Amino acid sequence: MPRPYVLLSVATSIDGHIDDTSPDRLLLSNSADFDRVDQVRAESDAILIGAGTMRADNPRLLVNSEERRAARVAAGKPEYPLKATISASGDLDPELKFWHFGGEKVAYTTDSGAEKLRDRLEGLADVVSLGETVNFGRLLDDLGGRGVKQLMVEGGGSIHTAFLSQGLADEIHMAIAPLVVGQADAPSFLSPAIYPGGSTHRMKLAEARTIGDVVLLRYLPKQESGQ
């Protein structure tokens, strides 16, 4: 089956951070941009976050608009997109909100992680081993086999880094908030890695628009900028 179209969705500060170091989640987007994200979720077949984001934010990861959920059902889709996560260690708490809201869920892990998760998540999610290590290509193959045509990736930084550095991302939605975190140890959108094309590769800019005080940039990383 064809692999899904992979869309990376992120909100960052001007200095490239996706959170600060306080115990409370830093809200970078405004209400209008959160609504845009809800629309993209509704248009996607699956949403993926990493284990670190689950532990830090404990999100439900839902389509919040009743109208958008109803439109999905009217189109013959499940009310909610499939929810997916990745944990190499299998160290995921079954009490997290992620497992108890929305529709179907799948947890991707390693051979060793699967031994922990199959009992821990019984009745809550499918558990899929990707081998001795997390293989993102196999992950996309499995999602394609489940009929997923568009995958929305909502982080965190290590997950975004893996998809982009391995040439698996088709589109980036970057919402830039008008604030500066200013903390060197705060989490960032991307980590150091070898990225396709290196530092001279100019991605195609598909869109740039303001949403209140936030700027949305849509990039197509597999395409070259026409400059």
C-alpha positions as CSV (number, residue, x, y, z in Angstrom):
1,M,0.0,0.0,0.0
2,P,1.2,3.6,-0.6
3,R,2.7,5.4,2.3
4,P,0.7,8.4,3.8
5,Y,1.4,12.0,2.9
6,V,3.3,13.2,5.9
7,L,2.5,16.7,7.3
8,L,4.6,18.0,10.2
9,S,2.7,20.5,12.3
10,V,4.5,22.8,14.8
11,A,4.2,26.1,16.6
12,T,7.5,27.7,17.6
13,S,8.8,30.9,19.2
14,I,10.8,33.3,17.1
15,D,13.9,31.6,18.5
16,G,12.7,28.2,17.3
17,H,11.5,26.7,20.6
18,I,8.3,24.6,21.0
19,D,8.1,25.0,24.8
20,D,9.9,26.6,27.7
21,T,11.4,24.9,30.7
22,S,8.5,25.6,33.1
23,P,6.3,22.8,34.3
24,D,3.3,24.4,32.5
25,R,2.8,24.0,28.7
26,L,3.7,27.2,26.8
27,L,0.8,28.2,24.6
28,L,2.4,29.5,21.4
29,S,-0.6,29.6,19.1
30,N,-3.6,31.9,19.4
31,S,-7.3,30.8,19.3
32,A,-7.6,31.2,15.5
33,D,-4.5,29.1,14.9
34,F,-5.7,26.4,17.3
35,D,-8.9,26.3,15.2
36,R,-6.8,26.0,12.0
37,V,-4.9,23.0,13.6
38,D,-8.3,21.5,14.5
39,Q,-9.3,21.7,10.8
40,V,-6.0,20.0,9.7
41,R,-6.7,17.3,12.2
42,A,-10.2,16.8,10.8
43,E,-8.7,16.5,7.3
44,S,-6.1,13.9,8.3
45,D,-6.6,10.2,8.6
46,A,-4.1,9.8,11.5
47,I,-2.4,12.0,14.0
48,L,0.9,11.1,15.6
49,I,2.8,12.3,18.7
50,G,5.9,11.0,20.5
51,A,6.0,9.5,23.9
52,G,7.7,12.6,25.3
53,T,4.9,14.9,24.3
54,M,2.4,12.5,25.8
55,R,4.2,12.5,29.1
56,A,4.8,16.3,29.2
57,D,1.4,17.5,27.9
58,N,-1.0,14.6,28.5
59,P,-3.1,15.6,25.5
60,R,-6.4,14.1,24.4
61,L,-5.5,14.8,20.8
62,L,-9.0,15.2,19.4
63,V,-10.9,17.0,16.7
64,N,-12.7,19.5,18.9
65,S,-15.3,20.8,16.5
66,E,-18.6,18.9,16.4
67,E,-19.3,20.2,12.9
68,R,-15.9,18.9,11.6
69,R,-16.5,15.5,13.3
70,A,-20.0,15.3,11.7
71,A,-18.5,16.1,8.3
72,R,-16.0,13.3,8.7
73,V,-18.9,10.8,9.5
74,A,-20.9,12.1,6.6
75,A,-18.0,11.5,4.3
76,G,-17.8,7.9,5.5
77,K,-14.8,8.3,7.8
78,P,-14.5,7.6,11.5
79,E,-15.6,10.5,13.8
80,Y,-12.0,10.9,14.9
81,P,-8.7,10.2,13.0
82,L,-6.6,7.3,14.1
83,K,-4.3,8.3,17.0
84,A,-0.7,7.0,16.9
85,T,2.3,7.3,19.2
86,I,5.9,6.0,19.2
87,S,7.9,4.7,22.2
88,A,11.1,2.8,21.7
89,S,11.1,1.8,25.4
90,G,7.4,1.0,25.7
91,D,7.3,3.2,28.8
92,L,3.8,4.5,28.4
93,D,1.3,5.0,31.1
94,P,-2.1,3.5,30.3
95,E,-3.8,6.2,32.4
96,L,-2.8,9.0,30.0
97,K,-5.7,10.8,28.4
98,F,-4.6,9.8,24.9
99,W,-5.9,6.3,25.4
100,H,-9.3,7.2,26.8
101,F,-10.7,9.7,24.3
102,G,-11.4,9.6,20.6
103,G,-11.4,6.6,18.3
104,E,-8.9,3.9,17.5
105,K,-5.3,4.1,18.7
106,V,-2.0,2.4,17.8
107,A,1.3,2.4,19.7
108,Y,4.5,1.8,17.7
109,T,7.5,0.4,19.6
110,T,10.4,-2.0,19.4
111,D,10.5,-5.7,20.0
112,S,11.5,-5.2,23.7
113,G,8.9,-2.4,24.1
114,A,6.1,-4.5,22.7
115,E,6.6,-7.0,25.6
116,K,5.7,-4.3,28.1
117,L,2.9,-2.6,26.1
118,R,0.8,-5.6,24.9
119,D,-0.3,-6.3,28.5
120,R,-0.3,-2.6,29.6
121,L,-2.4,-1.4,26.7
122,E,-4.7,-4.4,26.2
123,G,-8.1,-3.2,25.1
124,L,-6.8,0.4,24.7
125,A,-4.6,0.3,21.5
126,D,-3.0,-1.9,18.9
127,V,0.7,-2.5,19.7
128,V,3.0,-2.8,16.7
129,S,6.7,-3.6,16.9
130,L,8.9,-2.0,14.3
131,G,11.8,-4.3,15.0
132,E,14.9,-4.0,17.2
133,T,14.8,-0.2,16.8
134,V,12.1,2.2,15.7
135,N,11.9,2.1,11.9
136,F,9.9,5.1,10.6
137,G,9.6,3.6,7.1
138,R,8.0,0.5,8.5
139,L,5.7,2.8,10.6
140,L,4.5,4.5,7.4
141,D,4.1,1.2,5.7
142,D,1.9,0.0,8.5
143,L,-0.2,3.2,8.4
144,G,-0.6,2.9,4.7
145,G,-1.9,-0.7,5.2
146,R,-4.5,0.8,7.5
147,G,-5.8,3.1,4.8
148,V,-4.1,6.2,6.1
149,K,-3.6,8.7,3.3
150,Q,-2.6,11.7,5.3
151,L,-0.6,11.6,8.5
152,M,-0.4,14.7,10.7
153,V,2.7,14.7,13.0
154,E,2.4,17.0,16.0
155,G,5.8,16.3,17.6
156,G,7.8,16.6,19.7
157,G,11.2,17.6,18.4
158,S,12.8,14.2,18.2
159,I,9.9,12.9,16.1
160,H,10.0,15.9,13.7
161,T,13.7,15.5,13.4
162,A,13.4,11.8,12.5
163,F,10.8,12.4,9.8
164,L,12.6,15.3,8.2
165,S,16.1,14.0,8.4
166,Q,15.0,10.7,6.9
167,G,13.4,12.4,3.9
168,L,9.9,11.2,5.0
169,A,8.1,14.6,5.4
170,D,6.1,16.0,2.5
171,E,4.9,19.2,4.1
172,I,5.6,21.4,7.1
173,H,3.1,23.7,8.8
174,M,5.1,26.1,11.0
175,A,3.2,28.7,13.1
176,I,5.6,31.3,14.4
177,A,4.5,33.1,17.6
178,P,5.6,36.6,18.5
179,L,7.6,35.7,21.5
180,V,11.1,34.7,22.5
181,V,11.8,31.8,24.9
182,G,15.5,32.6,25.4
183,Q,16.3,29.4,27.1
184,A,19.1,27.3,25.6
185,D,17.8,24.0,27.1
186,A,14.2,24.6,26.1
187,P,12.9,22.0,23.6
188,S,13.3,22.9,19.9
189,F,11.5,22.1,16.7
190,L,14.5,20.2,15.3
191,S,17.7,18.8,16.6
192,P,21.1,18.5,14.9
193,A,21.0,15.9,12.2
194,I,22.0,15.3,8.5
195,Y,19.1,16.6,6.5
196,P,18.4,15.8,2.8
197,G,20.3,18.3,0.6
198,G,22.3,19.7,3.4
199,S,22.3,23.3,4.5
200,T,22.0,24.7,0.9
201,H,18.7,22.9,0.1
202,R,16.0,25.6,-0.2
203,M,12.5,24.2,0.4
204,K,9.6,25.4,-1.7
205,L,7.4,27.9,0.2
206,A,3.8,26.9,-0.5
207,E,2.1,29.6,1.6
208,A,2.7,32.4,4.0
209,R,-0.1,34.1,5.9
210,T,-0.9,35.9,9.1
211,I,-3.3,34.4,11.6
212,G,-3.8,37.2,14.2
213,D,-0.4,37.7,15.7
214,V,0.9,34.4,14.4
215,V,2.6,33.8,11.0
216,L,1.9,30.5,9.3
217,L,4.5,29.2,6.8
218,R,3.8,26.1,4.7
219,Y,6.9,24.5,3.2
220,L,7.3,21.5,0.9
221,P,10.7,20.0,1.9
222,K,11.0,17.5,-1.0
223,Q,10.7,20.4,-3.6
224,E,13.2,23.0,-4.4
225,S,12.5,26.7,-4.1
226,G,12.1,28.5,-7.4
227,Q,13.5,31.7,-5.7
